[in-house]
Amino acid sequence: MRRREFIALVGGVAAAWPLAAHAQPSIPVIAFVSGRSADASVSVAAAFRKGLNEAGHVEGQNVTVEYHWLEGQYDRLPVVFADLVHRQVAVIAVPGSTPAALAAKAATTTIPIVFGVGEDPVRLGLVANLARPGGNATGVNFFVGKVEAKRLRLLHDMLPKAVRVVVLVNPVNVSNTETTVHVVQEAAHSLGLQIEIVNATTISEIDGAFASFACERPDALFVHPDAFFVSRAVQFATLVAHDKIPAAYPERNMAAVGGLMSYGTDAPEMFHQVGVYTGSILKGAKPADLPVLQSTKFVLAINLQTARALGIEVPRDLLSIADEVIE
């Protein structure tokens, strides 16, 4: 080899060294899509990250998490998922939002999806089988039907003289609303309750629903387990306090800020499980082989301070089975 050619070769290799030294493997991106708002989801987001950590992934170090907080604007889902699919994110996590889970499944058959849904994921078409999902999606099922029937019975135990109950639903969350309405109407019949279904899809429509109660005040309010409604916990607490309406909610945080009572799946635990599965997939597990998990922990919370403000004496039997009594 001629001296000039040798020098050129060595120079070329040396020039490449800095590039090689600075080259880093790309950090995988998780798209976290929720119907909730960010400020009302601090605890559940932390639970999701805890699950990721247990699977060996730390946000900002070896994984990036993109948070998409829809705040009930489910019409944004097609655009959000079109972008995520175009950019080929590593995993899509959709805990606690059936509309987001269905939109994700419609958008991609290849990017792994980890969901948390209250309805039967087989009936929804998210998986072929609970034990072996068989596609690109898996996650957690938390039995919204059975839970809602029990929540109505607990509300009846709290207020045995109540007859007229307004059930506030978000009709945009179609599948979840249909399940809730069917289950509650069936349970109400056996309890001798009169059910009135009222729709709300926005903050102003929630206010409007309460304004309509001025004409005929219900004995109690039963709030649909919708992610947007869960994010409006403070709004609900303010409205029911003003109108002095006892209300039953789907999540513990809604009782903690002033709701009378709540009963539902342990939301942080469900988000935690979604985080664990998301981390496992990043490590190489296939959604098709990860069985759909079923929630086993449900929380009954009673706010005694609110009960006293409403002049309600909580039955001892109900207090004895409460997981949390808020003073």
C-alpha positions, -999 to +999 in steps of 0.1 A: +000+000+000+013+034-009+021+058+019-005+084+007-033+057+005-024+045+040-026+079+055-060+085+038-073+052+052-061+059+088-075+094+085-109+081+075-110+056+103-100+083+128-127+106+115-153+078+121-142+072+157-160+102+172-192+092+154-190+057+167-181+069+202-212+091+203-236+067+186-263+056+211-290+030+208-324+046+203-345+048+235-379+032+231-410+054+233-441+044+251-473+062+242-495+065+273-531+076+262-557+084+288-592+099+288-583+116+321-566+149+328-530+152+339-537+171+371-562+145+383-540+115+375-508+120+395-513+089+416-522+065+388-494+078+365-470+072+394-484+037+397-478+031+360-442+042+363-437+020+393-448-010+373-424+000+345-396+003+371-403-032+384-399-044+348-365-027+346-374+005+328-369+040+342-386+070+325-360+094+312-331+069+314-338+038+293-374+046+281-394+077+271-431+080+280-453+103+259-484+113+279-516+121+259-543+134+283-575+136+264-597+152+292-627+135+277-621+146+242-624+112+226-629+126+192-591+133+192-583+096+193-580+089+155-556+117+150-535+108+181-532+072+170-525+080+134-495+099+145-483+073+170-486+046+143-468+068+118-439+072+142-439+035+152-438+039+190-426+009+208-458+002+229-492+019+234-506+019+269-542+027+273-552+020+310-587+027+321-601+039+288-622+016+266-625+042+238-587+046+237-582+008+237-607+003+208-591+032+188-556+018+193-567-017+182-583-002+151-552+018+143-526-009+144-522-047+143-485-047+149-476-022+177-481-038+211-511-025+231-516-028+268-551-019+279-572-016+311-609-020+304-640-027+324-659-047+298-651-081+284-621-077+261-631-107+241-665-092+234-649-059+226-626-076+200-594-066+217-582-102+222-592-137+210-589-153+244-582-142+279-556-169+286-539-165+252-548-131+236-533-141+203-528-107+188-510-074+195-530-065+226-533-077+262-539-060+296-563-059+325-600-065+329-618-049+359-654-062+356-674-029+353-707-048+352-705-066+384-688-037+402-715-012+392-743-035+403-726-038+437-720-001+439-757+006+434-765-019+462-741-002+485-757+032+477-791+016+486-776+003+519-763+038+526-797+055+517-824+029+523-852+055+519-839+068+486-861+060+456-852+083+427-816+079+415-800+099+386-774+079+367-750+104+350-733+088+320-709+099+292-726+086+260-694+092+240-679+063+259-704+040+241-696+005+252-690+014+288-722+035+290-742+007+275-729-018+301-734+006+330-770+015+320-780-022+314-765-034+347-778-005+368-813-007+354-814-044+361-801-040+397-824-010+403-855-032+395-845-057+422-839-029+447-871-010+440-853+021+427-864+045+400-835+053+376-832+083+354-804+084+329-788+118+323-761+125+297-730+147+300-699+149+278-683+182+287-676+203+318-705+226+309-729+197+304-720+184+339-730+219+353-761+218+332-771+184+345-770+197+381-789+229+371-817+206+358-819+190+393-834+223+406-867+213+390-868+179+406-840+170+430-830+133+430-826+113+461-791+103+450-766+105+422-747+076+406-718+086+385-707+065+355-671+051+356-658+072+328-622+085+327-634+121+320-658+120+349-631+107+372-610+137+363-638+160+373-638+149+409-635+184+424-662+197+401-686+170+413-677+175+449-685+213+446-718+207+428-731+180+451-721+200+482-740+230+469-771+210+461-768+186+490-771+155+469-756+122+481-735+106+454-718+073+447-686+074+426-665+048+408-631+057+423-616+064+457-602+098+448-637+111+442-647+103+477-614+117+490-622+152+477-657+153+491-679+126+475-701+106+499-689+072+489-671+053+462-667+017+451-647+003+423-615-013+412-582-002+428-572+022+400-536+027+410-532-011+411-547-015+376-523+012+362-495-005+380-503-038+363-504-021+329-470-006+336-456-041+345-469-056+313-457-026+292-422-031+307-423-068+300-431-062+264-402-038+261-380-067+273-392-090+246-425-105+258-452-108+232-488-096+240-501-127+224-486-148+251-494-126+281-528-136+296-553-108+303-551-101+341-583-098+361-586-072+389-590-088+423-588-057+445-619-034+449-621-004+472-651+009+492-644+044+506-668+064+527-664+101+535-679+106+570-673+144+569-696+146+538-721+122+554-724+145+584-728+176+562-756+158+544-772+147+577-767+110+568-760+085+595-739+058+579-750+023+589-726+004+611-727-026+588-715-005+559-687+011+580-675-023+591-668-034+555-653-001+542-617-003+531-612+034+539-632+057+561-624+094+554-629+117+585 
